[in-house]
Amino acid sequence: MGIAGQNLERARGKAIDVVDWNEECDVLVVGSGGGITGAYTAAREGLSVMLIEATDKFGGTTSLSGGGGMWFPGNAVLRRAGDDDTVEDALTYYRAVVGDRTPAELQEAYVRGGAPLIDYLETDEHFVFQVLPWPDYFGKAPKARATGRHIVPKPIKASELGELRESLRPPLGAERPGEELPKYLIGGQALIGRFLLALSKMPNATLHRSTSLEELVVEDGAVVGAVVEHDGRRRTIRARRGILLAAGGFEQNEDMRAEFGVPGSARDTMGPWGNLGKAHRAGIAVGADTDLMGEAWWSPGLTHPDGRSAFALWFTGGLFVDDGGNRFVNESAPYDRLGRDIIAHMDRGGVTAPFWMIYDDREGQVPPVRATNVPLFQTEQYVAAGLWKTADTLEELAAQIGVPADALVATVERFNGFALTGVDEDFGRGDEAYDRAFSEGASPLAPVAKGPFHAAAFGISDLGTKGGLRTDATGRVLDTSGAPIRGLYAAGNTMAAASGTVYPGGGNPIGASMLFSHLAALDMAAGD
């Protein structure tokens, strides 16, 4: 009988032979994105730690984040900058936007836990943070902050990592189009780099690349170890205090996306290729309950000549039109809200991919998108691929993108009227602080008036799935009866997101991943 079969037998309470362990540790951490916080915390608390990463680079989705931000209300970094927010106000905001979709205690653990985590990290010289004002994503909700509750790691020279640099997943520009590695690490690169440096000084922590989780081992109802694979060889690891599953989502697994009804495609996700949902499957196999499995962190995606639609934001102009040539969203809305509106319109049959951004020639043929997150190809390549269209008139442009000419002309005329007054009567573009974050507080409405006219193809992208194993407020994985599975914890996109079906503000995914990994490690350190 294989280990998977043995686990099922254990779950049914049947006796089996004891596993022969190849290695032992106190804590096994699966995944090296935001969950690396758990490895650091466990090691700092004196436990022996093994961290395994399925791919050949450390950092997961976190390392690909341009900002690497954390939504941690009331933390010391914000306080030193003069922030007068309170955790109670932040909790009011968070509960208002998340609602009752997730347990109140889970929400409260996240909102209250960020500031103490930053206090914990700042006692270590490896961690330095700074404020990056970033408006909350629901600007009309009670206690929303126009300046946000957002901090980021301070950049560091890549040379400070020494040999560790080779093990860090490169930024998207280097990983996909093959740009040169930058001399400074910023955002998620800096965050993971700082954790790697800190862990490299801890003799009780070991990090292993190209090592995947295959199965969990259960004895007497408790998770006691795991089967992992490296270079085609399997070995067993006993984890005396517990296992933390923080291996990202399953966005790269087309079969799982189809099974759980996740819109979009693995081709268009920003998650790294190793995010295949193995940790989800392993948890489910030992009885873990799941939630939010059809959800992801969404965004519109500018479509590139390689066929991928990649996360894009910071639109300084343009408007989106549907299959009928009609505008249908607030183009300046926070990317997850915008992505959800697009998906909802797709579900209604109003728009299909690709859909089109219409813009004029004030900045030439390149679309008014300042943050493409992957470097742009040559303009000629987009044109040759049929992704960027140009015409002298809107009527001619409509014919090229297959929408009714009269509708497109009327849509642009109405939009231009809003741009003149600065008030979007249809979709409220500019009504919230985030809408104006990239226009220095001015109206984000820019008329489409200077010919020739252009259209750029867009699709739906995501920053990873957000459905996963249900946990309690300390990251303990729950079974289908709501009871904790002893020895098993989850965080990050392997955990069902505390924020439910919304994205409250920049830094929520990374912040939650770090916080619940930290809480899980503290719980393991405390023991029974």
C-alpha positions in Angstrom: 0.0 0.0 0.0 1.4 3.5 -0.9 1.6 6.4 1.4 -1.5 8.0 0.0 -3.4 4.8 0.6 -1.9 4.6 4.1 -3.1 8.1 4.8 -6.7 7.1 3.9 -6.4 4.1 6.1 -5.2 6.3 9.0 -8.1 8.6 8.4 -10.5 5.7 8.8 -8.7 4.7 12.1 -7.1 1.5 10.8 -3.7 0.4 12.0 -0.8 0.4 9.5 2.9 0.0 9.6 5.0 2.9 11.0 6.7 5.0 8.4 10.5 4.9 8.2 11.6 8.5 8.3 14.5 9.7 6.2 14.8 13.1 7.9 13.3 14.9 10.9 12.8 18.5 12.0 10.5 20.4 14.3 8.7 22.4 11.5 8.4 21.7 7.8 7.4 24.7 5.7 6.1 24.0 2.2 6.6 27.1 -0.1 8.9 30.1 0.0 6.7 33.1 -0.8 5.1 35.0 2.0 5.2 31.7 4.0 8.9 32.1 4.4 7.9 34.3 7.4 6.8 31.1 9.1 10.1 29.5 8.6 11.9 32.6 9.9 9.6 32.8 13.0 9.9 29.1 13.8 13.7 29.2 13.5 13.9 32.4 15.5 11.9 30.8 18.3 14.5 28.0 18.5 12.8 25.3 16.4 14.6 23.3 13.7 13.1 24.2 10.4 13.1 22.7 6.9 11.7 24.8 4.1 11.0 23.2 0.7 10.3 24.9 -2.6 9.0 23.0 -5.5 10.7 25.1 -8.2 14.4 26.0 -8.7 14.0 29.5 -7.2 12.8 30.8 -3.9 10.2 33.5 -3.5 6.9 32.2 -5.0 4.4 34.8 -6.2 5.6 37.2 -3.5 8.9 37.7 -5.2 7.1 38.8 -8.4 5.2 41.6 -6.7 6.3 45.0 -7.9 5.6 46.6 -4.5 5.9 43.7 -2.0 3.5 45.6 0.1 1.8 44.7 3.4 -1.6 46.0 4.5 -0.9 46.2 8.2 -2.9 49.0 10.0 -1.4 50.9 12.8 2.1 49.5 12.4 5.2 51.3 13.7 6.4 52.3 10.3 3.2 54.2 9.6 3.2 55.6 13.2 6.7 57.1 12.7 5.5 58.8 9.5 2.7 60.5 11.5 -0.2 58.2 10.7 -3.2 58.7 13.0 -5.2 55.6 12.0 -6.4 53.2 14.6 -6.8 49.4 14.4 -10.4 49.8 15.4 -11.1 52.0 12.4 -9.2 49.6 10.1 -11.3 46.7 11.5 -14.5 48.7 10.8 -13.4 49.2 7.2 -12.3 45.6 6.7 -15.5 44.1 8.1 -17.5 46.5 6.0 -16.0 45.4 2.7 -15.5 41.7 3.5 -18.8 41.2 5.3 -19.7 37.9 6.8 -18.2 35.8 4.0 -15.3 34.7 6.3 -15.3 34.2 10.0 -15.1 37.4 12.1 -12.3 36.0 14.2 -10.2 35.3 11.1 -10.7 38.9 10.0 -9.8 40.3 13.3 -6.7 38.2 13.6 -5.4 39.6 10.4 -6.2 43.3 11.0 -4.9 43.2 14.6 -1.9 41.0 13.9 0.1 43.0 11.3 1.4 45.7 13.6 2.9 43.2 16.2 4.5 41.3 13.3 6.3 44.4 12.1 7.4 45.0 15.7 8.8 41.5 15.8 10.6 41.8 12.4 12.1 45.3 13.1 14.1 43.9 16.1 16.1 42.1 13.4 18.5 44.4 11.4 17.7 42.5 8.2 14.3 44.0 8.0 13.7 47.7 7.1 10.4 49.0 5.9 9.0 52.3 4.5 5.6 53.8 3.8 4.2 53.7 0.3 0.8 55.6 0.3 -1.7 53.4 -1.5 -5.4 54.1 -1.1 -7.8 51.5 0.2 -9.6 49.8 -2.6 -13.2 50.6 -1.4 -12.9 54.4 -1.0 -16.6 54.9 0.0 -16.6 52.2 2.7 -16.7 53.3 6.4 -13.2 54.3 7.7 -11.5 53.8 4.3 -8.1 55.6 4.1 -7.2 57.7 1.1 -3.5 57.2 2.0 -4.0 53.5 2.8 -2.5 51.3 5.5 0.4 50.2 3.4 4.1 49.7 3.8 6.8 48.1 1.7 10.3 46.7 2.3 13.1 49.1 1.7 15.2 48.3 -1.4 18.5 46.7 -1.0 21.5 46.2 -3.3 21.3 42.8 -5.1 25.0 42.4 -4.3 24.2 42.1 -0.6 22.7 38.7 -1.2 25.9 37.3 -2.6 25.4 33.7 -3.7 21.8 33.8 -2.5 20.9 36.0 -5.5 21.1 33.0 -7.7 18.4 31.2 -5.7 16.0 34.1 -5.7 13.2 34.1 -8.3 13.9 37.0 -10.7 11.4 39.8 -11.4 9.0 39.2 -14.2 11.0 41.3 -16.7 13.9 39.0 -16.3 11.9 35.8 -15.9 9.8 36.2 -19.0 11.3 38.5 -21.6 14.8 37.9 -20.3 15.9 41.3 -19.3 19.1 41.8 -17.3 18.8 41.3 -13.5 18.5 44.7 -11.7 21.2 45.9 -9.4 18.7 46.8 -6.7 16.1 44.6 -5.3 12.7 46.3 -4.8 9.2 45.2 -3.8 8.8 41.4 -3.4 12.3 40.9 -4.5 13.6 42.9 -1.5 11.2 41.2 0.9 12.2 37.7 0.0 15.8 38.7 -0.3 15.8 40.1 3.3 14.2 36.8 4.6 16.8 34.7 2.8 19.6 36.8 4.3 18.1 36.4 7.8 17.6 32.7 7.4 21.1 32.2 6.1 22.4 33.3 9.5 20.2 30.7 11.3 21.9 27.3 11.6 18.7 25.6 12.7 17.0 26.4 9.3 17.7 24.7 6.0 16.2 25.6 2.6 15.7 23.2 -0.2 14.8 24.0 -3.8 13.4 21.7 -6.5 11.7 19.7 -3.7 8.0 19.2 -4.0 5.4 18.0 -1.5 3.7 14.8 -2.6 1.7 13.6 0.3 1.1 14.2 4.0 1.5 11.4 6.6 -1.0 11.0 9.3 -0.8 9.0 12.5 -3.6 8.8 15.1 -5.4 11.7 13.4 -2.5 14.0 13.4 -0.2 15.1 10.6 3.2 14.0 11.5 5.2 14.3 8.4 5.3 14.4 4.6 6.5 12.6 1.5 8.6 14.9 -0.7 10.3 14.5 -4.0 13.7 15.8 -5.2 15.4 14.8 -8.5 12.9 12.0 -9.0 13.6 10.5 -5.6 11.1 10.4 -2.8 11.9 10.7 0.9 9.9 11.1 4.1 10.3 13.9 6.6 9.0 13.8 10.1 7.8 17.2 11.5 7.6 17.0 15.2 5.7 20.3 15.8 3.8 20.6 12.5 3.7 21.4 8.8 2.9 24.7 7.3 1.4 24.6 3.8 2.2 28.0 2.1 2.8 26.8 -1.4 0.8 29.4 -3.3 -2.4 28.8 -5.2 -3.3 26.4 -8.0 -3.5 29.0 -10.8 -1.1 27.1 -13.0 -3.2 24.0 -12.9 -5.8 24.0 -15.8 -7.5 20.9 -14.5 -8.0 22.4 -11.0 -9.2 25.7 -12.5 -11.8 23.8 -14.5 -12.8 21.6 -11.6 -13.4 24.6 -9.3 -14.7 27.0 -11.9 -11.9 29.6 -11.8 -12.3 32.0 -14.7 -9.4 32.7 -17.0 -6.5 30.6 -17.9 -3.2 29.4 -16.5 -1.6 31.1 -19.5 -2.6 34.5 -18.2 -1.8 34.1 -14.5 1.1 36.0 -12.9 1.7 33.1 -10.5 4.9 31.1 -11.0 4.8 27.8 -12.9 5.1 25.7 -9.7 1.8 26.8 -8.3 0.0 23.6 -9.2 -2.1 23.0 -6.1 -0.2 20.0 -4.7 -0.5 21.4 -1.2 -4.2 21.9 -1.6 -4.6 18.3 -2.8 -2.5 17.0 0.0 -4.5 18.8 2.6 -7.8 17.7 1.1 -6.6 14.1 1.1 -6.2 14.1 4.9 -9.6 15.6 5.5 -9.1 19.4 5.2 -12.1 21.5 4.4 -11.9 24.1 1.7 -13.5 27.4 0.8 -13.4 30.1 -1.9 -12.0 27.6 -4.4 -13.5 29.5 -7.4 -11.8 32.7 -6.4 -8.7 34.6 -7.4 -7.0 38.0 -7.2 -8.1 39.5 -10.5 -7.0 42.2 -12.9 -7.4 43.2 -16.5 -4.5 41.9 -18.5 -2.8 43.6 -21.5 -2.4 41.0 -24.1 1.1 40.5 -25.4 2.5 39.0 -28.7 3.4 35.8 -26.8 -0.3 35.2 -26.3 -0.4 36.0 -22.6 -2.6 38.6 -21.0 -0.6 40.1 -18.1 -1.7 42.1 -15.0 -1.8 45.8 -16.0 -2.7 48.9 -14.1 -2.1 52.7 -14.0 -4.2 53.7 -16.9 -3.6 57.4 -17.9 -6.3 57.3 -20.6 -8.5 55.1 -22.7 -11.8 53.4 -22.1 -12.9 49.8 -22.4 -15.7 48.7 -24.7 -17.6 45.5 -24.9 -18.8 43.4 -27.9 -21.5 45.9 -28.6 -19.1 48.9 -28.7 -20.4 50.2 -25.3 -18.4 51.2 -22.3 -19.2 48.9 -19.3 -16.8 49.6 -16.4 -14.9 52.2 -14.4 -11.5 51.7 -16.0 -9.7 53.4 -13.1 -11.1 51.1 -10.4 -8.8 49.0 -8.3 -7.6 46.1 -10.5 -9.5 43.3 -8.6 -12.7 45.2 -8.6 -12.2 46.0 -12.3 -11.4 42.4 -13.1 -14.5 41.2 -11.3 -16.7 43.7 -13.2 -15.3 42.4 -16.4 -15.8 38.8 -15.5 -19.4 39.6 -14.4 -20.0 41.2 -17.8 -18.5 38.1 -19.5 -20.9 35.9 -17.5 -23.8 38.0 -18.8 -22.6 37.5 -22.4 -21.8 41.2 -22.9 -18.1 40.8 -23.6 -15.7 38.2 -24.7 -11.9 38.1 -24.8 -10.2 39.9 -26.2 -11.9 43.1 -25.3 -10.5 46.5 -26.3 -9.2 49.6 -24.8 -9.9 52.6 -27.1 -7.5 55.6 -26.9 -6.3 58.4 -29.1 -2.9 59.4 -30.4 -1.9 62.0 -27.8 0.9 59.6 -26.7 1.2 57.6 -29.9 0.3 54.0 -30.6 1.5 52.6 -27.3 -1.6 52.2 -25.0 -1.8 54.6 -22.0 -0.8 51.8 -19.5 2.1 52.8 -17.2 2.4 49.6 -15.3 2.4 46.6 -17.6 4.3 44.4 -15.1 6.1 42.7 -17.9 8.1 44.7 -20.3 6.5 45.7 -23.6 7.5 44.0 -26.8 8.2 46.1 -29.9 5.2 48.0 -31.3 5.5 46.2 -34.6 5.0 42.8 -32.8 1.7 43.9 -31.3 0.5 45.2 -34.7 1.6 42.0 -36.5 -0.2 39.9 -33.9 -3.4 41.9 -34.4 -3.4 43.1 -30.8 -3.0 46.8 -31.5 -5.2 48.4 -34.1 -5.1 51.9 -35.7 -7.5 53.9 -37.9 -8.1 57.4 -39.0 -11.7 57.4 -37.8 -13.6 55.7 -35.0 -15.9 54.1 -37.6 -12.9 52.4 -39.3 -11.5 51.3 -35.9 -14.9 49.8 -35.0 -14.7 47.7 -38.2 -11.3 46.4 -37.2 -12.3 45.3 -33.8 -15.7 44.0 -34.8 -18.1 46.3 -32.9 -20.9 48.4 -34.2 -19.6 51.7 -35.6 -22.5 53.8 -34.4 -22.3 52.5 -30.9 -18.5 53.1 -30.6 -18.9 56.7 -31.9 -21.7 57.4 -29.5 -19.7 55.8 -26.6 -16.7 57.9 -27.2 -18.8 61.1 -27.6 -20.5 60.5 -24.3 -17.2 59.7 -22.6 -15.6 62.8 -24.0 -18.5 64.8 -22.5 -17.7 63.3 -19.1 -14.0 64.2 -19.6 -14.9 67.8 -20.2 -16.9 68.1 -17.0 -14.7 65.8 -14.9 -17.7 63.7 -13.8 -18.4 60.2 -15.0 -22.2 59.9 -14.8 -22.2 56.2 -15.9 -19.5 54.4 -13.9 -18.1 57.0 -11.4 -14.6 57.0 -12.7 -12.7 59.4 -10.5 -15.1 59.2 -7.5 -12.7 57.4 -5.2 -9.2 58.1 -4.1 -7.7 55.1 -5.8 -9.2 56.2 -9.2 -7.1 59.4 -8.9 -4.0 57.8 -7.4 -2.2 57.9 -10.8 -3.3 61.3 -11.9 -2.0 63.3 -8.9 -5.5 63.8 -7.6 -6.9 65.1 -10.8 -9.7 63.6 -12.8 -8.6 60.4 -14.5 -10.9 61.1 -17.4 -8.9 61.9 -20.6 -10.9 62.6 -23.8 -10.4 60.3 -26.9 -10.3 63.1 -29.5 -6.9 63.3 -31.3 -6.7 61.0 -34.3 -5.6 58.6 -35.5 -7.5 56.3 -33.0 -6.2 53.1 -31.5 -7.4 49.9 -29.8 -5.4 47.5 -27.7 -6.5 44.0 -26.8 -7.0 42.9 -23.2 -7.9 39.7 -21.4 -8.4 38.6 -17.8 -5.3 38.0 -15.7 -4.9 37.1 -12.1 -2.3 37.3 -9.3 -3.1 33.8 -8.2 -6.1 31.8 -6.8 -7.2 32.7 -3.3 -9.3 29.6 -2.4 -7.8 27.0 -0.2 -7.8 25.1 3.1 -10.0 26.5 5.8 -8.2 27.6 8.9 -8.8 29.1 12.3 -7.3 32.4 13.5 -3.9 30.8 14.2 -3.6 29.1 10.8 -4.6 25.7 12.0 -6.2 23.7 9.2 -9.8 22.7 9.9 -11.5 19.5 8.8 -15.0 19.3 7.4 -16.5 19.3 10.9 -14.7 22.5 11.8 -12.2 20.8 14.1 -8.4 21.5 13.8 -6.3 18.8 12.1 -3.4 18.4 14.6 -0.1 19.3 13.1 -1.3 21.0 10.0 -1.3 24.7 9.2 -1.9 26.8 6.1 -1.2 30.4 5.0 -1.0 32.5 1.8 -2.9 31.3 -1.3 -2.9 27.7 0.1 -5.3 29.0 2.8 -8.8 30.2 2.1 -8.3 34.0 2.1 -9.4 35.9 5.2 -10.7 38.6 2.8 -13.2 36.4 1.2 -14.4 37.5 -2.3 -12.9 41.0 -2.1 -9.5 42.7 -2.2 -9.6 45.3 0.6 -6.4 47.1 -0.2 -2.9 46.8 -1.6 -0.7 44.5 0.4 -3.6 42.2 1.5 -2.3 39.0 -0.2 1.3 39.3 1.0 0.3 40.7 4.4 -2.1 37.8 5.1 0.4 35.3 3.9 3.1 36.7 6.2 0.8 37.1 9.2 -0.8 33.7 9.3 2.5 32.0 8.6 3.9 33.9 11.6 1.0 33.0 13.8 1.2 29.4 12.8 4.9 29.2 13.7 4.3 30.8 17.0 1.6 28.3 17.7 3.9 25.4 16.8 6.6 27.0 19.0 4.2 27.1 22.0 3.6 23.4 21.6 0.6 21.6 23.0 
